[in-house]
Amino acid sequence: MKNYIWVLILLIVAGGIYFYSKDKKVVNVEENPITTVCYYEEVGNEIKDVFSLKLVMQNEKVTGELKFLPAEKDKKVGPLEGLVAPFGENNSSRVIAAWWDASAEGTTVREQSSIILESDKAQIGFGEMKEIEDGSYIFVDPLTLSYSLSLSKTDCSKI
């Protein structure tokens, strides 16, 4: 009789552990690595415009900071957050769609941003923007963006 009681107690404990843990998702850090990459570019000779981008990616999520520091104009800096697409067909590029909380001249504005990542550079998309109801700015036509600013991959300790 004692053996049956012990077996019953073990089954109850095992069942409790199973039901408690079945809804808990175990995340393996190796399966969801965090990748940090940085990009930097200086444009100009004596007076230089400086641009930098730091990205922290885990799976499809991306956070980071984008800085535009023109030499003779007001700076525009701030955090960004969004999604990064998987690698394309030839594993050479990825696209980031994000919101950039850009601060300039004491004002912060939320802007839509698009960035193409290649193996050694990041290209920032520019295009005409319009304000929407919540005060954010979105691209008028995302299909006509110009990716004219190219930043080179660099060691993050340099930015």
Residue frames relative to the residue before (quaternion, step in Angstrom):
aa qw qx qy qz dx dy dz
M 1.0000 0.0000 0.0000 0.0000 0.00 0.00 0.00
K 0.6309 0.5396 -0.3299 0.4494 3.58 1.03 -0.84
N 0.6292 0.5442 -0.3403 0.4384 3.60 1.00 -0.78
Y 0.6474 0.5196 -0.3215 0.4556 3.60 1.00 -0.81
I 0.6348 0.5224 -0.3305 0.4636 3.58 1.01 -0.76
W 0.6626 0.4950 -0.3068 0.4710 3.58 0.94 -0.88
V 0.6348 0.5131 -0.3277 0.4758 3.60 0.99 -0.79
L 0.6536 0.5107 -0.3084 0.4656 3.59 0.96 -0.87
I 0.6449 0.5053 -0.3174 0.4775 3.61 0.96 -0.82
L 0.6577 0.5032 -0.3131 0.4649 3.62 0.90 -0.86
L 0.6490 0.5086 -0.3197 0.4668 3.61 0.99 -0.79
I 0.6460 0.5096 -0.3188 0.4706 3.59 0.99 -0.80
V 0.6614 0.4918 -0.3089 0.4746 3.60 0.90 -0.88
A 0.6657 0.4939 -0.3075 0.4673 3.60 0.87 -0.92
G 0.6494 0.5107 -0.3156 0.4668 3.59 0.98 -0.80
G 0.6448 0.5187 -0.3169 0.4634 3.57 1.01 -0.79
I 0.6468 0.5018 -0.3166 0.4792 3.56 0.97 -0.84
Y 0.6488 0.5232 -0.3202 0.4504 3.60 0.93 -0.88
F 0.7194 0.4421 -0.2643 0.4659 3.59 0.76 -1.00
Y 0.6308 0.5221 -0.3423 0.4608 3.59 1.07 -0.61
S 0.7704 0.3956 -0.2011 0.4578 3.58 0.88 -0.94
K 0.5530 0.6434 -0.4139 0.3300 3.63 1.09 -0.39
D 0.6890 0.4499 -0.2879 0.4899 3.63 1.13 -0.51
K 0.5983 0.5483 -0.3598 0.4604 3.58 1.24 -0.21
K 0.2541 -0.7650 0.5755 0.1374 3.54 -0.80 1.01
V 0.2589 -0.7497 0.5924 0.1417 3.54 -0.77 1.05
V 0.1739 -0.7916 0.5815 0.0704 3.54 -0.72 1.10
N 0.2387 -0.7577 0.5953 0.1206 3.51 -0.73 1.11
V 0.4363 -0.7252 0.4677 0.2548 3.57 -0.55 1.17
E 0.6305 0.5418 -0.3445 0.4362 3.60 1.02 -0.69
E 0.6692 0.4887 -0.3019 0.4714 3.61 1.10 -0.64
N 0.7672 0.2639 -0.1387 0.5679 3.60 1.19 -0.49
P 0.0248 0.8471 -0.5306 0.0147 3.59 0.62 1.05
I 0.3497 -0.6914 0.5917 0.2224 3.52 -1.24 0.60
T 0.1090 -0.7993 0.5907 0.0179 3.54 -0.76 1.09
T 0.0972 -0.7753 0.6225 0.0448 3.57 -0.88 0.96
V 0.0406 0.7850 -0.6153 0.0601 3.56 -0.83 1.05
C 0.1548 -0.7938 0.5849 0.0623 3.55 -1.14 0.68
Y 0.1331 -0.7705 0.6223 0.0362 3.52 -1.23 0.71
Y 0.0276 -0.8080 0.5861 -0.0540 3.55 -1.06 0.80
E 0.0772 0.7863 -0.6115 0.0437 3.56 -1.13 0.65
E 0.1404 -0.7379 0.6546 0.0851 3.53 -1.15 0.79
V 0.0914 -0.7910 0.6045 0.0230 3.56 -0.93 0.95
G 0.6824 0.4501 -0.3510 0.4566 3.58 -0.83 0.98
N 0.5039 -0.6511 0.4826 0.2986 3.52 -1.32 0.24
E 0.8215 0.1301 -0.0606 0.5518 3.59 0.05 -1.25
I 0.7442 0.2399 -0.1385 0.6078 3.56 0.99 -0.89
K 0.0992 -0.8476 0.5213 -0.0003 3.57 -0.49 1.20
D 0.3079 -0.6689 0.6445 0.2060 3.48 -1.23 0.76
V 0.1472 -0.7973 0.5827 0.0557 3.58 -0.91 0.94
F 0.0505 -0.7823 0.6207 -0.0112 3.55 -0.97 0.96
S 0.0612 0.8011 -0.5938 0.0434 3.58 -0.92 0.86
L 0.0964 -0.7734 0.6264 0.0102 3.51 -1.23 0.69
K 0.0420 -0.7667 0.6406 0.0074 3.54 -0.88 1.01
L 0.0642 -0.8093 0.5838 -0.0087 3.57 -0.80 1.05
V 0.1021 -0.7431 0.6588 0.0584 3.53 -1.09 0.85
M 0.0340 -0.8338 0.5490 -0.0471 3.56 -0.45 1.26
Q 0.0645 0.7495 -0.6579 0.0357 3.52 -1.11 0.82
N 0.7978 -0.0754 -0.0385 0.5969 3.53 -0.47 1.29
E 0.8042 -0.2532 0.1880 0.5039 3.59 -0.75 -0.98
K 0.6049 0.5691 -0.3621 0.4232 3.61 1.21 -0.09
V 0.0459 -0.7900 0.6114 0.0009 3.53 -1.11 0.77
T 0.0177 -0.7457 0.6659 0.0158 3.54 -1.14 0.78
G 0.1998 0.8000 -0.5531 0.1189 3.54 -1.19 0.22
E 0.3859 -0.6882 0.5535 0.2665 3.51 -1.28 -0.46
L 0.1457 -0.7687 0.6210 0.0477 3.53 -1.00 0.96
K 0.0472 -0.8067 0.5889 -0.0150 3.58 -0.86 1.02
F 0.0784 -0.7307 0.6771 0.0371 3.53 -1.01 0.99
L 0.0242 0.8090 -0.5828 0.0723 3.57 -0.52 1.19
P 0.0486 -0.8190 0.5717 0.0102 3.60 0.29 1.21
A 0.5901 -0.6331 0.3855 0.3200 3.55 -1.06 0.81
E 0.8313 0.1917 -0.0738 0.5165 3.59 0.82 -0.90
K 0.6543 0.4379 -0.3238 0.5247 3.57 1.18 0.56
D 0.6479 -0.5007 0.3858 0.4250 3.55 -1.30 0.04
K 0.4771 -0.6697 0.4917 0.2866 3.53 -1.06 0.78
K 0.1517 -0.7476 0.6411 0.0842 3.53 -1.32 0.43
V 0.1397 0.8057 -0.5516 0.1643 3.58 -0.34 1.28
G 0.3210 0.7645 -0.5369 0.1556 3.54 -1.24 0.34
P 0.6130 -0.5594 0.4149 0.3732 3.53 -1.31 0.27
L 0.1305 -0.7616 0.6238 0.1178 3.52 -1.28 0.42
E 0.0616 -0.7821 0.6201 0.0008 3.52 -1.24 0.59
G 0.2955 0.7658 -0.5321 0.2077 3.56 -0.89 0.88
L 0.5964 -0.5497 0.4583 0.3636 3.49 -1.25 -0.67
V 0.1942 -0.7530 0.6170 0.1205 3.52 -1.15 0.68
A 0.4107 -0.7175 0.5136 0.2295 3.56 -0.87 1.01
P 0.5750 -0.5534 0.4459 0.4054 3.59 -1.20 0.34
F 0.6772 -0.4706 0.3583 0.4376 3.56 -1.27 0.23
G 0.5388 -0.6262 0.4683 0.3136 3.54 -1.18 0.67
E 0.8034 -0.3249 0.2143 0.4506 3.55 -1.37 -0.06
N 0.7861 0.3040 -0.1644 0.5125 3.59 0.86 -0.88
N 0.4812 -0.7099 0.4018 0.3210 3.61 1.27 0.41
S 0.5149 0.6735 -0.4078 0.3390 3.58 1.07 0.57
S 0.8222 0.1126 -0.0628 0.5544 3.62 1.09 -0.41
R 0.1379 -0.7432 0.6501 0.0776 3.50 -1.38 0.47
V 0.2832 -0.7466 0.5775 0.1699 3.55 -1.21 0.53
I 0.1844 -0.7567 0.6189 0.1014 3.55 -1.06 0.87
A 0.0895 -0.7410 0.6639 0.0465 3.53 -0.99 0.94
A 0.1332 0.8239 -0.5276 0.1585 3.56 -0.46 1.19
W 0.3762 -0.6428 0.6036 0.2845 3.50 -1.43 0.10
W 0.1653 -0.7753 0.6072 0.0535 3.52 -0.92 1.03
D 0.2169 -0.7534 0.6101 0.1144 3.57 -0.73 1.09
A 0.0510 -0.8580 0.5096 -0.0388 3.52 0.28 1.37
S 0.1593 -0.7807 0.6008 0.0651 3.54 -0.82 1.07
A 0.1411 0.7639 -0.6158 0.1312 3.55 -0.89 1.03
E 0.8576 0.0303 -0.0534 0.5106 3.55 -0.97 0.90
G 0.7252 -0.4617 0.2391 0.4513 3.59 0.97 0.85
T 0.6745 0.4455 -0.2853 0.5149 3.58 1.28 0.10
T 0.1929 -0.7668 0.6003 0.1206 3.57 -1.03 0.77
V 0.0488 -0.7887 0.6122 -0.0274 3.54 -0.89 1.07
R 0.3590 -0.7172 0.5595 0.2091 3.55 -1.01 0.86
E 0.0143 -0.8185 0.5721 -0.0497 3.57 -0.67 1.16
Q 0.4700 -0.6253 0.5426 0.3061 3.51 -1.14 0.68
S 0.0143 -0.8032 0.5954 0.0114 3.59 -0.99 0.73
S 0.1275 -0.7635 0.6306 0.0562 3.51 -1.25 0.62
I 0.0139 -0.7986 0.5992 -0.0550 3.54 -0.83 1.06
I 0.2025 -0.7452 0.6223 0.1281 3.55 -0.99 0.88
L 0.1718 -0.7788 0.5984 0.0765 3.57 -0.79 1.09
E 0.0568 -0.7544 0.6534 0.0270 3.53 -0.97 0.94
S 0.7659 -0.4020 0.2209 0.4505 3.58 -1.20 0.16
D 0.8348 0.1502 -0.0558 0.5267 3.60 0.93 -0.81
K 0.7799 0.2589 -0.1728 0.5430 3.61 1.20 0.20
A 0.2489 -0.7138 0.6318 0.1715 3.51 -1.40 0.33
Q 0.1477 -0.7846 0.5978 0.0720 3.56 -0.88 0.94
I 0.2795 -0.7739 0.5556 0.1196 3.54 -0.73 1.18
G 0.3288 -0.7628 0.5288 0.1743 3.57 -0.86 0.99
F 0.0816 -0.7788 0.6215 0.0220 3.54 -1.04 0.90
G 0.2064 0.7642 -0.5959 0.1353 3.54 -1.14 0.67
E 0.6862 -0.4597 0.3570 0.4364 3.52 -1.32 0.16
M 0.1411 -0.7994 0.5824 0.0439 3.56 -0.98 0.94
K 0.1305 -0.7636 0.6252 0.0947 3.51 -1.29 0.46
E 0.4800 -0.6579 0.5046 0.2866 3.53 -1.20 0.66
I 0.2082 -0.7599 0.6017 0.1312 3.56 -1.07 0.80
E 0.8023 -0.3741 0.1998 0.4201 3.55 -1.35 0.22
D 0.7355 0.4273 -0.2502 0.4625 3.61 0.92 -0.83
G 0.6121 -0.5789 0.3390 0.4188 3.61 1.28 0.12
S 0.5221 0.6165 -0.4150 0.4186 3.58 1.29 -0.03
Y 0.3257 -0.7247 0.5704 0.2083 3.53 -1.29 0.36
I 0.0808 -0.7901 0.6074 0.0158 3.55 -0.94 0.98
F 0.5905 -0.5621 0.4357 0.3814 3.55 -1.25 0.38
V 0.4880 -0.6482 0.5004 0.3022 3.57 -0.99 0.86
D 0.7954 -0.0304 0.0505 0.6033 3.60 0.91 -0.93
P 0.2730 -0.8107 0.4950 0.1522 3.61 -0.05 1.27
L 0.6199 0.5700 -0.3474 0.4125 3.60 1.15 -0.46
T 0.7239 0.4189 -0.2435 0.4911 3.60 1.22 -0.33
L 0.2982 0.7760 -0.5088 0.2238 3.60 1.16 0.44
S 0.2920 -0.7159 0.6088 0.1778 3.52 -1.20 0.67
Y 0.1818 -0.7782 0.5942 0.0911 3.57 -0.77 1.04
S 0.1208 0.8642 -0.4711 0.1289 3.53 0.76 1.16
L 0.6849 0.4231 -0.2901 0.5174 3.61 1.19 -0.29
S 0.0520 -0.8078 0.5864 -0.0301 3.54 -0.56 1.21
L 0.1307 -0.7890 0.5989 0.0414 3.58 -0.77 1.08
S 0.3764 -0.7374 0.5202 0.2095 3.57 -0.96 0.88
K 0.5375 -0.6127 0.4753 0.3314 3.55 -1.10 0.76
T 0.0159 0.8045 -0.5904 0.0632 3.56 -0.98 0.91
D 0.6195 -0.4986 0.4490 0.4074 3.52 -1.35 0.12
C 0.4950 -0.6976 0.4320 0.2858 3.60 -0.76 1.02
S 0.5969 0.5703 -0.3824 0.4149 3.61 1.07 -0.43
K 0.6367 0.5544 -0.3199 0.4300 3.60 1.23 -0.32
I 0.7262 0.3932 -0.2590 0.5009 3.60 1.19 -0.19
